[in-house]
Amino acid sequence: MSHLLAWIVAAPAIAAAVLLVLPASARLPIRVVSLIGAVVACAGSVLVALTYDRVAGGMQMPDDWALVPSLGIHLKLAVDGWGVALLLLTGVIIVTGVLASWGVEKRGKEFFLLLLVLVSGVFGVFVSQDLFVFFLFYEIAVLPMYLLIGIWGASHDVPKRGPFGFAWKRFAVGGKEYAAMKLTLMLLVGSAAILVAMFLLWKEAGGTSFDLAHLEQTKFSLATQNWAFPLLWLGFGTLAGVFPFHTWSPDGHASAPTAVSMLHAGVLMKLGAFGVMRVGMVLCPDAAANWAWLVGGVAVINVLYGALCAASQTDLKYIIAYSSVSHMGIVMLGAATLTTTGWNGAVYQMFAHGIMTGLFFALVGLVYERAHTRAIAKMGGFGHVMPAVACFFTLACLSSLGLPGTAGFVAEFLVFLGAAEGAHSWWAVPAVIGAVVTAVYVLRACKTIFWGPPPTGEFAHLTDARSTEWAAPIVLGAALILFGFWPRFLLDFIDVASHTFLARIAPFS
Amino acid sequence: MSSLQSWAALAVLVPLAAALLCVVLPPLRRAGKPAAALCILASLVATAASIYLLTQHEAGAVTRTEVPWIVLGGKALASIGVNVDGVSVVMLLVVCVVALCVQVFSLAYMHDETPSSYGRYFTLHALFLFSMNTLVVAPNLLQLFAGWELVGLTSYLLIGFWFHKPSAARASVKAFWMTKLADMGFVFALLALFVATRGFDWNARLSTETATLVTALLFLAVVGKSAQFPLHVWLPDAMEGPTPVSALLHAATMVAAGVFLIVRADPLFAQAPATCEVMLWVGSITALFAACLALVQSDIKKVLAYSTCSQLGYMVAALGAGSAFAGFFHLGTHAFFKALLFLGAGSVIHAVHSNELADMGGLRRKMPVTTLTFGIGALSLAGVPGLAGFFSKDFVLAQLEGKAGWIPWTMLMATSFLTAFYMGRVLIKAFGGAESAKAHHAHESGGAMLLPLVVLAVPALAAGFLGGVLAEWSGAEYHVHLGLTPVVASCLAIAGLLGAVMVFGRGRAAPFAGVLESLDRASAVDRTWSGLYRHVLLGVSAVAGFVDRYFVDGLINAVGYTTIESGARVRRLQTGRIHDYAMAVVVGALLIALWGVLR
């Protein structure tokens, strides 16, 4: 099929365009059109996985349209092994995300429209082979979040404390508008850093082309690289939740509506990590090796500190959000090892964490919709009234703590192996301890919410998942087990790309 | 794949298929009985396969089949498969037979459950059998680790089977955390082994330092899984699970996985004498310590739980003395008689609806079959000459002769006495004496519960005579000899039983019971762990949470605040009044002129 990648990127956008002309009152058509857009993109991604030649590897299914020839900007699409895995992830998450938000009543049309535009941007990033277009798609993916959280989000109070309490005078910390604003501003500052680095590289490469292949062939001076790489790391890294620029994530994910949390934690944070690896490390290989100690050191902080923060939370969404910070640390740690094992683990963790956290947020949304609280202390015994939700939640917990047989194990174990065989073996120690702390907070949450005597009073009549709500748990849960039992379904794709990219860095590390 | 390996694979995959069917077909699971039938059928197939394997297995032969599981750069980084040798074949049989007996027993024991939780129970059992068999036939340490973690999962789910009980919920989470904590050792061992050899094979040749590191880390995981001091605290709590679960997981098979791991990785442990030294001591201390605590438990299951800790201590000590076979032999006989004891206890609990020894008494007339089979198990555990437990325990003790100045040998001899003493206590309290109020209404259990008891009583009686055959299969040396150890051990066992009759037969409390009870209640070890969790881990995490919210994020809020505030200040310059701006222009022009003049 020709222009398959372009169709994948365009399908959600076309569906969004169709939504524009539908009346806001057409409840079902809006949802059906959104679903069709998502399903087409997802099916396209599956088709890409089926047709991608794993033996040959490299960039496949290329498309090229000149956008601004004078500056060398092309809409150039192609997919590599990493792209295959991440397209699949995005496709699965958007389909289940649309189904999970079937019940959104407030401004439904605008909600689905923004969701689809966002996901078009995500697909675009994963297949762009032109840095400028890459960045364009990146912004398309990031910006709708402002409205999605600001309008459809939920607020809560954060008590005023600490030496920086004076900030409460100017904004309501914990409010949905605050969360949306913080998230957008922090990511935009990151984007500014990326933009600077991008032009730095573009100029040194002759100022004629943003083509990633062209930039990869350019041997940048060490000085340029040493400036560009930290900018790219912090710029993209902000979206990947790199400490200390992760604080948009807990507030943002806690405030966001279900599908938005699913997409944001499940897919968008991966854009950040993908950017650091695909753009930062591949284009600046010397600097990547130079700065590896810092990237890995900070990643270790992410893993352990994120897990500890999660253990102290009392709000269910915050627990999951901090666990994302911790698990994205595993991705960054894998990247920083600069070994094929670590890189494969990092990309596998992007996929595994995306599915796992998507499942988490879908279930949390489900519980929240029924119980109208996210404070775990108020819950208890929900396993009696929603057994299926309890089962799937447990499954997500198990993948989160890296139990063999789930996708999380393969990813984490590869990263640990990569760390152990890399230049800084000690990174493996705090990373493994982080996994144990994860066991503490996820199982405690699981126990508090679902176990114990049957709920009474207002919670006695909660119901299990219904109709479209089943989609996310079943699909995502099955994926966790499938890719945990047989990792080669994905790893064979990922590995072929990791080797190609790492070959550029290996001589320097 | 040769036919032998296909049979081994069958024993792994059939239970998995049964579990999967029950998971993906909720109506089947919720129907209860059909799910149970399916899972028991799967166990039957697995048992048949393991028996066939045993009959076909040639002594000393090792065959394996592996499939690449993770392939990086065209090379298999990790593989999964089956490994058929003397150790795995015997272990497979023990696991399958005990699992089958326990499942049949559960048919009757769990019949009061709702159909859906009945189905869930058997689904978890099938999942357990799959996980345990994955561990047993593992051809490398990575797959063994996968099975190891999966049995931990099923243990967690089965301890918490009655999840409406807060105590069960707490116990299951505690078991998972304690073992997960110890499993860090396993992960680090795998990482160290991989860095040293690029593989996960237990036959690797390592330098002494690496071997010591790897085995010490592995042993850490064993301490957690096999409930050795000081990580044993989860096992008594794990008795919150249904009694058949305790029999299968927390006595016969899962907790023995730690011992199995050391037997499996014996080539690695043989290269690390320092680790073996530690194992010898940890095993001996656990054996004696747990036996003391078993003496004062009022709950029949807790007696058996501490007894399990104690017997696992024997096995670990034997392994520490360098005899993998002695540990493995005791593992095998222990699996049978301890499963028998737990199922017998289950039969009693089912009859009197209580775990407390005080509620029992005089059951010998009401429950003759249970009394007889439980008695066989108890005497076997006590080490009465001729029964299975005697032979394996004697062999363990013989290995310890002269080791470390005879101290471990003496400790384990003392434990032998205590073992006979506390089992005598249970026999007298539960089955002897006058009938208690609850025992008055008790009646013998049905056939589905008695059949497994009778089946398990056979190996509990006679498995000891298989030592020679077992040794031949595993390629080890085994002799029964009349020497110091068997004589002393037999005397101590009989003395322990007689002592129990003298003390408990007259209704007295055990000597030092007060001290031991206070030791158990205060349980310094348990308190240390919960203190570490509550104050250290949760304390640090509370600090981290506060720092993140009010310092890291606070700083970012401060940046936002400063931006808004400075914007508000600067805004005042833009007044919108023409004469302000004219003034600024004039002042600016004057300043520029002044600057020009002064240059």
Interface residues (C-beta under 8 A of the other chain):
Chain A: V158 R161 G162 P163 F164 G165 F166 A167 K169 R170 F171 V173 K182 L185 M186 F243 P244 T247 P250 D251 Y305 L308 C309 A310 A311 S312 Q313 T340 T341 N344 G381 G383 H384 L398 L401 L403 P404 G405 F409 V410 F413 L414 F416 L417 A420 E421 S425 A428 V429 V432 I433 A435 V436 V437 A439 V440 Y441 L443 R444 K447 F450 W451 G452 P453 P454 W486 P487 R488 L491 D492 D495 H499
Chain B: P68 W69 I70 V71 L72 G73 L77 F145 A146 G147 E149 L150 L153 G160 F163 H164 K165 P166 A169 R170 S172 V173 F176 W177 K180 L181 M184 V187 F188 L191 A192 F194 V195 Y533 L537 L538 V540 S541 A542 A544 G545 F546 D548 R549 Y550 F551 V552 D553 G554 L555 I556 N557 A558 G560 Y561 I564 E565
